[in-house]
Amino acid sequence: MLLNMADTTVDSEKVPPLPVAFSSINDVRFQKDVSEESSLHSPTSSTTLIEKYELARCLQWITNNGFQRVSLQFPDECLVDSAAITAWLDGNVSGKVFVLGDTSYGSCCVDEVSAQHYTADSIIHFGYTCLSPTKRLPVLYIFGRYSIDVEDCCAKFQEIIPDPMSKVIIYYDVRYTHAIDDFKAGITVYENVLITKLNVPTDELAEENDQGNQEEFSNHSICGRTFTVPDNATICDYSVFFIGEEGLLLTNLMFSFPKCPLFFYNTVSKEICQETLINKKLMRRYYMIERIKDANIIGIVVGTLGVSDYLQCVHRMESIIKKAEKKSYTFVVGKLNVAKLSNFLEIDIFVLVACAENSLIDSKEFFKPIVTPFEVEIALNSSREWTGDYYTDFRQLLPGAVAHVPLSDGPFDNTDVSLITGKLRTLGQSDNQPEPSDTIIARPEALSVTTVKAKDAGEFLAQRSWQGLQPQLGETPVTKAVEGSSGIAWKYSHECS
């Protein structure tokens, strides 16, 4: 939802001071075991809190739009400042300000579901964000201001890319947005540098760039950022330079630009390097595609309830899986962990519908592999061919998007050999009609292991040696209620003292 900021401004010099600290050095605190990021979890002094979190801008946004129930969402590294920020805003606005206790999914996504549970009419999201679009509530992003040595970053950029005519796309962590103008001023000799613009719902960061006639450029929106490429060039002609820290965004960039050289400037260690492991990572994802083709039962895990069009992606996954004559089940389990997904033994593989940065899960610790919607498209959509491009944002696969490929109208039968098992497999409709699941009976007593692979949860249950407790209706005698044990846990009445 786009919001227009009014022309009125708030004078930061007239902003009331923050309240005094809520705790003293004698308070008992439980600290996380962190090493390099310990400074990120220390409280910010009251003199810099207003500037770091742009509280004057928050106050202006709330006042100009007349919001009465404002929810504040903080990542873990900003929780130490949440009490002071909430108290300051609550004392300067007429409405109610409250903190969201815990996000249902990743903290990088706006948690509209939790906010609506408390009938919030707006959200202020602090800290790092994946910039996934939302539709239900107006959102204001406050990235924070992480420190960065701009001079060193410019020097390292010129060192690794010495040619001033080189074509480079600049990506950066949102927490360094405040320093991008200074970085741009330090590399003015580079004429073909494209600095990406954040896809945020504010006019100030969504202005048209000054690269001439827009008809001579083509817009691209990748990883929550937008940039324009001249029509006489392609993305493959550019290198990608990322400013930030190692994390999900860097991995997302590696997959989103597999054909481009990727340079990474670490703002913490002040080191610069070129990422070269993309081919190895793509080989791992191709293995996942083969696992999808071998699977009979696919679980669709909803990893977000806030990213727009997530439900449309779930329906598309169901259609693709059904077209390939496979069975699908949909799960909403909140934050993923090994224990939750291990409860579903029937599932051969899971597909995660989440934001672009949380879709690429390293599933080595999980009982079954976890794949992305794009990998399901490659494996089961007979109309889609592998072009070398990889899409982590599921919205790019939906109808009307740049990478959408419609399903074929008629039935298809694609038989090939599995590269994992070496056996024949068939995708799509086959000539032999499958038997209903209720015709599958218990396996012969002489066999201890069955090689038949279930096609749905009913068949899987029928093939299990233990199918749960049996009710045995009518087979057990009826008894009256009897008195049980009484007392307390460490000594019951029937026990000797």
Secondary structure, 3 states (H helix, E strand, C coil): CCCCCCCCCCCHHHCCCCCCCCCCCCCCCCCCCCCCCHHHHCCCCHHHHHHHCCHHHHHHHHHHHCCCEEEEECCHHHHHHHHHHHHHHHCCCCCEEEECCCCCCCCCCCCHHHHHHCCCCEEEEECCCCCCCCCCCCEEEECCCCCCCHHHHHHHHHHHCCCCCCCEEEEECHHHHHHHHHHHHHCCCCCCEEECEECCCCHHHCCCCCCCCHHHEEEEEECCEEEEEECCCCHHHCEEEEEECCCHHHHHHHHHCCCCCEEEEECCCCCEEEECCHHHHHHHHHHHHHHHHHCCEEEEEECCCCCCCHHHHHHHHHHHHHHCCCEEEEECCCCCCHHHHCCCCCCCEEEEECCCCCCCCCHHHCCCCEECHHHHHHHHCCCCCCCCCCCCCHHHHCCCCCCCCCCCCCCCEEEEECCCCCCEEEEECCCCCCCCHHHCCCCCCCCCCCCCCCCCHHHHHHHCCCCCCCCCCCCCCCCCCCCCCCEECCEECCCCC
